[in-house]
Amino acid sequence: MPAVDRTMRSISHLGFPAPLGAALVAAVVLVLSGCAGSPSAYDRDLPDWVLEPPRSDGEYEYFVAAGSSPTGDVAEAEDRASAAMIDEIVRYLGVRVTSETTATARASLEQFETDVEQQITQRADARLSGFRVTDRFRSERGEVVTVHLLGRYERAALSAERERLQALFQEREDAVAEPEQRGRRLEREGRYYEALGSYLEAARAAAGSDLENAEIRAERNLNEALRLLSTMRLEKHLDELETNVRTPFEKPFELGVIVDGDPVPDARVRISYQDARADGRPGMRSVVMSADNEGVVRFRHPTPQVVGSNSLTMTLDLEPLLGPLAELPDRYRAQLDAMRRTAVESQTVFRYQVVSRAHDVPTAVAFLDTDLVGNATGRGATRSGIVDALSRSEFQVQPIALEPSLLGEENHRELLSQLRDEHGEEFERLVVGRAGIDEVTEGNDGAIVRVSGSVTVLEIATGEVLYSTALSQRSRANSTEGAVTAAFRALGDRIGEQLAAVLP
């Protein structure tokens, strides 16, 4: 019975309470059945668009809705018809409010529904474009009054609104769900460091969103990141390397990043090591490297310039991942602090040795001390300081006297010639230089003297300059003579200690 079916569909949109609606449906079925297929008077009164809603065409999408009041209240019937029309349009749009829908998306949908309602009721402030109510019909049956509405929505405008709302509903959810799902996928694929970043990205998106369960989702992703991070291990492959000073290491320092025995490709590792500064003193440097596809970091240490035992450290570098989360609320501080502690605890120390053959090389020291006007002092305090310092480091060292005018000159040919003439092949290296008094300040409580000088270490056989530097020293004593001696002596001691550290 097509007429029964159409009437039942119409009644289902009338907005009656369920018992009353069911009773009306039953009554209609009985009436229509008694007519043996003949259309009822009520059906004949309804417009065609109520019984057979218009089909959509290339330009418009049509919506039919109805609302009734069992007490004959026309305003109530109008409101119910309007609500039914809005429901039909929203269902067509395909958006659905859930617990994960943001307040922004809800507000946008509510505004759209308000705009539709204003258009239906033809309020003065209606502002919805593309939608119009093209026909209305009111029917009465006993005390029941029913309002039927026919709406027409331009397909292009409706499609644009659907795309806008769907994108808005999905935008914030995707910002959390997509990186979270990506994190799980990357973890399954063994790309653990990337997975860690995705979990933290999801946590940040959730914490900064207005999702109803944002806090739960943020904490869940932070806990996933902490769990994964806690399984990462740093393992030394090559350790205890040794090289000569100013000679590159033969092999790189190697570190493996693993999770349960599996490599962690692309893991970022910060390497901190000691390197010589411009003034020759050791200073700390750091560099960040990424593990290769085998989860291995291979670090080639710069050629060491300082003799002695030393170490470098490798640590998981989480700053690019945790840095963007610094502004998260305090409720997440415990998880973030735990991740930073875990990264610090992952620190792995590599030890190495830098040695020098200089201890075994016979070395001569010739040095000239001069006064304020450039005359030789004849005391050799700086030379004594150099010899004592090198002797403490077990160098084979001996002071010698050479022509004073040749000391400190840039052209060493004549100096080396004299050395060979007087000492033959007794020495392989020569420490040579000169120092002078720059400043003397005398007072009632003694004197302060400042001296400065330069030193060069030569390979006697070839004339090669192995090392060269310039230093200054300030010393105080009860007398001017004592301050001068102390300053030259301290300068020599500093020069000797530096040579012991850097000579190859």
C-alpha positions in Angstrom: 0.0 0.0 0.0 2.1 3.0 -1.2 -0.3 5.5 0.3 0.1 3.9 3.7 3.8 3.9 3.4 3.9 7.6 2.4 1.6 8.6 5.2 3.6 6.6 7.8 6.8 8.4 6.6 5.0 11.7 6.9 3.8 11.0 10.4 7.3 9.9 11.5 8.4 13.6 10.9 5.5 15.2 12.8 7.2 15.2 16.2 4.5 13.4 18.2 5.4 11.6 21.4 6.1 7.9 20.6 2.7 6.5 21.9 0.6 9.1 20.2 2.6 8.7 17.0 2.1 5.0 17.0 -1.7 5.4 17.6 -2.0 7.8 14.7 -0.1 5.4 12.4 -2.4 2.6 13.4 -5.5 4.7 12.8 -4.2 5.8 9.4 -3.5 2.2 8.4 -7.1 1.1 9.3 -8.6 4.0 7.4 -6.5 3.4 4.3 -7.1 -0.3 4.4 -10.9 0.3 4.6 -10.7 2.4 1.5 -9.4 -0.5 -0.5 -6.6 1.6 -2.0 -8.7 4.7 -2.6 -7.0 7.9 -1.5 -8.4 9.4 1.7 -9.8 12.9 2.0 -6.8 13.8 4.2 -4.4 12.6 1.5 -6.2 14.5 -1.1 -5.8 17.7 0.9 -2.0 17.4 1.2 0.2 19.0 -1.4 2.0 16.6 -3.8 5.4 17.6 -2.3 4.3 16.2 1.0 3.3 12.8 -0.3 6.2 12.7 -2.9 9.1 15.0 -1.9 10.8 16.5 -5.0 14.0 14.8 -6.2 17.2 16.8 -6.2 18.3 18.3 -9.5 21.5 19.8 -10.8 20.8 23.1 -9.1 18.9 22.3 -5.8 18.6 19.8 -3.0 15.1 19.6 -1.5 14.1 18.9 2.1 10.6 18.2 3.4 9.7 18.2 7.1 6.7 18.4 9.3 5.8 19.1 12.9 2.5 18.8 14.7 0.9 19.9 17.9 -1.7 17.6 19.4 -3.3 20.6 21.2 -3.7 22.7 18.1 -0.8 25.1 19.0 0.4 26.4 15.6 3.6 28.0 17.1 4.5 24.6 18.6 3.9 22.9 15.3 6.0 25.5 13.5 8.9 24.9 16.0 8.7 21.2 15.5 8.6 21.4 11.8 11.6 23.8 11.9 13.6 21.4 14.1 12.8 18.5 11.8 13.9 20.5 8.8 17.2 21.4 10.6 17.7 17.7 11.5 17.2 16.7 7.9 19.8 19.2 6.6 22.4 18.3 9.3 22.0 14.6 8.5 22.7 15.5 4.9 25.8 17.4 5.9 27.1 14.3 7.5 28.5 15.8 10.7 27.9 14.2 14.1 28.7 15.6 17.5 30.7 13.1 19.7 32.7 13.3 22.9 35.7 14.2 20.8 34.1 17.1 19.0 35.7 20.4 19.9 33.8 23.3 21.3 34.8 25.3 18.2 33.1 22.8 15.9 30.1 22.6 18.1 29.7 26.4 18.2 30.0 26.5 14.4 27.3 23.9 13.9 25.0 25.6 16.4 25.4 28.9 14.5 24.6 27.1 11.3 21.4 25.6 12.8 20.5 29.1 14.1 20.9 30.5 10.6 18.7 27.8 9.2 16.0 28.4 11.8 16.1 32.1 11.2 15.7 31.5 7.4 12.8 29.1 8.0 11.0 31.5 10.4 11.8 34.4 8.1 13.3 36.5 10.8 14.8 39.9 9.9 18.3 38.9 10.9 18.3 35.8 8.7 21.7 35.6 6.9 22.0 32.2 5.4 22.6 32.2 1.7 21.5 29.6 -0.7 18.6 28.2 1.4 14.9 29.1 1.1 11.6 27.7 2.4 9.6 27.6 -0.9 6.3 26.3 0.4 4.4 25.8 3.6 1.2 23.9 4.3 -0.9 23.7 7.5 -3.5 21.0 8.0 -5.9 20.3 10.8 -7.4 17.1 11.9 -9.5 17.3 14.9 -7.4 19.1 17.5 -4.1 18.1 15.8 -2.5 20.8 13.7 0.4 20.0 11.4 2.8 22.3 9.6 4.6 21.0 6.5 7.7 22.7 5.1 9.4 22.4 1.7 13.0 23.7 1.7 15.3 24.3 -1.2 19.0 24.6 -0.8 21.4 25.5 -3.7 23.6 22.4 -4.2 26.8 24.4 -4.5 26.2 26.4 -1.3 25.1 23.2 0.5 28.2 21.4 -0.6 30.5 24.2 0.4 28.8 24.3 3.9 29.2 20.5 4.2 32.9 20.7 3.3 33.5 23.6 5.8 31.8 21.8 8.7 33.3 18.4 8.0 36.8 20.0 7.8 36.1 21.9 11.1 34.8 18.8 12.8 37.8 16.8 11.7 40.6 19.4 12.0 41.3 19.3 15.7 40.6 15.5 16.0 43.0 14.8 13.2 45.7 17.0 14.9 45.6 14.5 17.8 44.5 11.2 16.2 46.7 11.3 13.2 50.1 11.6 15.0 48.9 9.2 17.7 48.0 6.6 15.0 51.2 7.4 13.2 53.2 6.8 16.4 51.7 3.3 16.8 52.4 2.5 13.2 56.0 3.8 13.3 56.6 1.8 16.5 55.3 -1.4 14.8 57.7 -0.7 11.9 60.7 -0.3 14.3 61.1 3.4 13.7 61.1 4.1 17.4 62.6 7.6 17.5 60.1 8.9 14.9 57.3 7.2 16.9 58.5 9.0 20.0 58.2 12.3 18.2 54.7 11.4 16.9 53.4 10.6 20.4 54.8 13.9 21.7 53.2 15.7 18.8 49.8 14.1 19.6 50.2 15.0 23.3 50.9 18.7 22.5 48.0 18.9 20.1 45.6 17.3 22.7 46.9 19.5 25.5 46.3 22.6 23.5 42.9 21.7 22.2 39.3 22.0 23.5 38.4 18.4 23.1 36.3 17.1 25.9 38.9 14.4 26.8 41.9 16.5 25.9 43.7 16.0 29.2 43.2 12.2 29.1 44.5 12.0 25.5 47.5 14.2 26.3 48.5 12.2 29.3 48.0 8.9 27.3 50.4 10.1 24.6 52.9 11.4 27.1 52.9 8.0 28.9 53.3 6.2 25.5 56.3 8.4 24.8 57.8 7.8 28.2 57.2 4.1 27.9 59.0 4.0 24.5 61.8 6.2 25.7 62.4 4.0 28.7 63.1 1.0 26.5 65.9 2.8 24.5 69.4 1.9 25.3 72.8 3.3 24.3 75.6 0.7 23.8 79.2 1.4 23.2 80.7 -0.5 20.2 84.2 1.0 20.2 85.8 2.4 23.4 89.2 3.0 25.0 90.7 4.4 21.8 94.2 5.8 21.7 96.2 8.1 19.5 99.2 10.4 19.5 98.6 14.0 20.1 98.0 15.9 16.8 97.2 12.6 15.1 93.7 11.6 14.1 92.1 8.5 15.7 92.2 5.6 13.3 88.6 4.6 14.0 85.5 6.6 15.0 83.8 6.2 18.3 80.7 4.0 17.8 77.4 3.9 19.7 74.4 1.7 19.0 70.9 2.9 19.9 68.6 -0.1 20.5 65.1 -1.1 21.7 64.9 -4.7 22.9 67.8 -5.5 20.6 66.3 -3.8 17.6 68.2 -0.8 16.1 66.7 2.7 16.4 67.3 4.5 13.1 67.5 8.3 13.0 67.8 8.6 16.8 69.4 12.0 17.6 72.4 11.8 19.8 74.3 14.7 21.4 78.1 14.2 21.6 80.1 16.4 24.0 83.9 16.3 23.8 87.0 18.3 24.6 88.7 20.2 22.0 91.5 22.9 21.9 90.3 26.5 21.9 92.0 29.3 20.0 94.3 30.0 22.9 95.5 26.4 23.0 93.6 25.6 26.2 91.0 22.8 26.2 87.4 23.6 25.9 84.1 21.7 25.6 82.2 21.4 22.4 79.1 19.4 21.3 77.6 18.2 18.1 74.4 16.3 17.3 74.4 13.3 15.0 71.6 11.0 13.9 71.9 7.2 14.0 72.1 5.4 10.6 69.6 2.8 9.4 71.5 0.3 11.7 70.9 2.5 14.7 74.6 3.3 14.9 76.3 6.7 15.5 79.9 6.9 14.3 81.7 10.0 15.6 85.1 11.0 14.3 86.8 13.0 17.0 88.7 16.0 15.8 92.5 15.5 15.9 93.4 15.9 19.6 95.7 18.7 20.5 96.2 17.9 24.2 98.0 15.0 25.7 96.4 12.9 28.5 93.5 10.8 29.4 90.1 12.1 28.4 86.5 11.2 27.7 83.5 12.1 25.6 79.8 11.6 26.3 76.9 10.6 24.1 73.3 11.3 25.2 69.9 11.0 23.5 69.0 14.4 22.3 65.3 15.1 23.1 65.4 18.9 22.9 63.8 19.1 19.4 61.0 16.9 20.7 60.5 18.3 24.2 61.2 21.9 23.5 57.8 22.6 21.9 56.1 21.1 25.0 57.7 23.6 27.4 54.6 25.7 27.6 52.3 22.8 28.6 50.3 23.2 31.8 51.9 22.1 35.1 49.7 19.0 35.2 52.0 17.4 32.6 55.3 18.4 34.3 55.8 15.0 35.9 55.9 13.1 32.6 58.1 15.7 30.9 60.6 15.7 33.8 60.6 11.9 33.8 61.6 12.0 30.1 64.4 14.4 30.6 65.7 12.3 33.5 65.5 9.2 31.3 67.5 11.0 28.6 70.2 12.1 31.1 70.4 8.6 32.6 71.1 7.3 29.1 74.4 9.2 28.9 77.2 6.9 27.9 80.9 7.8 28.5 83.7 6.9 26.2 87.3 7.1 27.5 90.3 7.6 25.4 94.0 8.2 25.7 96.1 10.8 23.9 99.9 10.1 24.1 103.0 11.9 23.0 106.5 10.7 22.0 107.8 14.0 23.1 108.8 12.5 26.5 111.3 10.3 24.7 112.8 13.0 22.5 116.0 14.7 23.7 115.1 18.4 23.9 117.2 21.5 24.4 116.0 24.8 25.9 117.5 28.2 25.0 115.7 31.3 26.3 116.6 34.9 26.8 115.2 37.2 29.5 115.4 41.0 28.9 114.8 44.1 31.1 112.7 47.2 30.4 115.2 48.5 27.8 115.8 45.1 26.1 119.1 44.2 27.7 119.7 40.6 28.8 119.1 40.1 32.5 121.6 37.2 32.5 119.6 35.1 35.0 117.7 32.7 32.8 114.6 32.5 35.1 112.2 31.8 32.3 114.4 29.0 30.9 114.7 27.4 34.4 110.9 27.5 34.7 110.5 25.7 31.4 113.1 23.0 32.2 111.6 22.3 35.6 108.0 22.0 34.2 109.1 19.7 31.4 111.2 17.6 33.9 108.1 17.1 36.1 106.4 15.6 33.0 109.4 13.3 32.5 110.8 15.0 29.4 114.4 14.5 28.4 115.2 18.1 28.6 118.4 20.2 29.1 119.1 24.0 29.2 121.7 25.3 26.8 123.2 28.7 25.9 123.1 30.1 22.4 123.9 33.4 20.8 121.4 35.8 22.5 120.9 37.9 19.4 119.6 34.8 17.6 117.0 33.9 20.2 113.5 35.1 19.3 114.3 35.6 15.6 111.9 34.3 13.0 114.7 33.0 10.8 116.0 29.9 12.6 118.6 28.7 10.1 121.6 30.3 11.7 120.4 29.3 15.2 120.1 25.7 14.2 123.4 25.8 12.5 125.1 27.0 15.7 123.3 24.3 17.7 124.5 21.5 15.4 128.0 22.9 15.5 128.1 23.0 19.3 126.0 19.9 20.2 126.0 17.7 17.1 123.1 15.2 17.1 122.7 15.3 20.9 119.2 16.9 20.6 116.3 16.3 18.3 114.2 19.3 19.3 114.9 22.9 20.5 112.7 25.1 22.7 113.7 28.7 21.9 112.3 32.1 22.7 112.7 35.4 24.6 110.7 37.3 27.2 110.9 40.9 28.5 109.6 43.2 31.2 106.5 45.1 30.1 105.6 47.0 33.2 106.9 47.6 36.8 104.7 49.1 39.5 106.3 49.9 42.8 104.6 50.7 46.0 105.0 50.8 49.8 104.0 47.1 50.0 106.3 45.9 47.3 106.3 45.7 43.5 104.2 44.2 40.7 105.9 43.2 37.5 104.4 42.2 34.2 106.4 40.1 31.7 105.5 38.6 28.3 107.3 36.4 25.8 107.0 34.0 22.9 108.3 30.5 22.5 108.8 28.2 19.5 109.5 24.5 19.3 111.7 23.3 16.4 112.5 19.9 14.9 116.2 20.3 14.6 116.7 18.0 11.6 114.2 19.7 9.4 113.7 23.1 10.9 109.9 22.4 11.1 108.0 24.5 13.7 106.1 22.0 15.9 104.5 24.6 18.2 104.5 28.3 18.8 102.7 30.5 21.3 102.9 33.8 23.3 102.1 34.3 26.9 102.2 37.0 29.6 102.6 36.8 33.4 102.1 39.2 36.3 103.7 38.6 39.7 104.0 40.5 43.0 106.9 40.5 45.5 108.3 42.5 48.4 111.0 44.0 46.1 111.3 44.9 42.4 114.1 42.4 41.9 112.1 39.6 43.5 109.0 40.4 41.5 111.0 40.3 38.2 112.5 36.9 39.0 109.1 35.5 40.1 107.4 36.8 37.0 110.0 35.3 34.6 110.0 32.0 36.6 106.2 31.7 36.6 106.1 32.5 32.8 108.5 29.7 32.2 106.5 27.3 34.3 103.4 28.1 32.3 105.2 27.6 29.0 106.6 24.3 30.1 103.2 22.9 31.3 101.6 23.9 28.0 104.4 22.3 25.9 104.1 19.1 28.0 100.4 19.0 27.1 100.6 19.7 23.4 103.9 18.6 21.9 103.5 15.5 19.7 
